[in-house]
Amino acid sequence: MKTAGYFILGVWMNRMQKCFILSAKKKEIVIKHTEVNEELEGKGIGKELVKAAVDYAKSGKMKVIPLCSFVGSILSKEPAYQGVLKMPE
């Protein structure tokens, strides 16, 4: 399955900080992977990527299925994200 797209938070040192979307259907998006430069790890960039995906999902009344353990961890810990979280089958 090909990546359907991604959210870009910004570009730093010629590399995009991005969240890969494996698929985006009418009612759900599947997040495969997040990618942040090593130099920016631990600065909340990954959480901002997840927030962008969640905001997008909420605006379209969709669920988010996290295949990425980082995304799953963030979604399961944040009460505000519980309404969009759908665990993978």
C-alpha positions as CSV (number, residue, x, y, z in Angstrom):
1,M,0.0,0.0,0.0
2,K,1.4,3.4,-0.9
3,T,1.5,6.4,1.4
4,A,-1.5,8.6,0.7
5,G,0.2,11.8,1.8
6,Y,1.7,13.5,4.8
7,F,1.5,16.5,7.1
8,I,4.5,18.8,7.0
9,L,5.2,20.8,10.1
10,G,8.2,22.6,8.7
11,V,11.6,22.3,7.0
12,W,14.8,22.4,9.0
13,M,18.2,21.9,7.5
14,N,16.6,20.9,4.2
15,R,14.6,18.1,5.8
16,M,10.8,18.1,6.3
17,Q,9.4,17.2,9.6
18,K,6.5,15.0,8.5
19,C,3.8,12.5,9.5
20,F,3.2,9.9,6.8
21,I,-0.5,9.0,6.2
22,L,-0.8,5.4,4.9
23,S,-4.4,5.9,3.8
24,A,-7.2,8.4,4.2
25,K,-10.6,7.1,3.7
26,K,-14.0,8.8,4.2
27,K,-14.1,8.1,7.9
28,E,-10.5,7.3,9.0
29,I,-6.9,8.1,8.4
30,V,-4.1,5.6,9.1
31,I,-0.8,7.0,10.4
32,K,2.1,4.8,9.4
33,H,5.1,6.9,10.6
34,T,6.3,10.2,12.0
35,E,9.7,11.6,11.0
36,V,11.6,14.3,12.8
37,N,15.3,15.3,12.4
38,E,17.5,13.8,15.2
39,E,18.5,17.3,16.2
40,L,14.9,18.2,16.9
41,E,14.0,15.1,18.8
42,G,12.6,15.8,22.3
43,K,11.4,19.3,21.4
44,G,7.7,18.4,20.9
45,I,7.9,18.4,17.0
46,G,6.4,14.9,16.8
47,K,3.5,15.8,19.1
48,E,2.8,18.8,16.9
49,L,2.7,16.5,13.9
50,V,0.2,14.2,15.6
51,K,-1.9,17.3,16.6
52,A,-2.0,18.4,13.0
53,A,-3.3,15.0,11.9
54,V,-5.8,14.9,14.8
55,D,-7.1,18.4,13.9
56,Y,-7.5,17.3,10.3
57,A,-9.3,14.2,11.4
58,K,-11.6,16.1,13.7
59,S,-12.5,18.6,11.0
60,G,-13.6,15.8,8.7
61,K,-15.2,13.8,11.6
62,M,-12.7,10.9,11.0
63,K,-11.0,8.5,13.3
64,V,-7.2,8.1,13.5
65,I,-5.7,4.6,13.3
66,P,-2.1,4.7,14.6
67,L,0.2,2.1,13.1
68,C,3.2,4.1,14.5
69,S,3.8,3.3,18.2
70,F,4.8,6.9,18.9
71,V,1.4,8.2,17.5
72,G,-0.5,5.5,19.4
73,S,1.2,6.4,22.6
74,I,0.4,10.1,22.2
75,L,-3.2,9.5,21.2
76,S,-3.9,7.0,24.1
77,K,-2.4,9.3,26.7
78,E,-4.1,12.6,25.7
79,P,-7.8,12.8,26.8
80,A,-8.6,15.4,24.1
81,Y,-7.7,12.8,21.5
82,Q,-9.8,9.9,22.7
83,G,-12.7,10.8,20.5
84,V,-10.6,10.3,17.3
85,L,-8.6,7.3,18.4
86,K,-9.3,3.9,16.7
87,M,-6.9,1.2,17.6
88,P,-5.7,-1.0,14.7
89,E,-7.4,-4.4,14.3
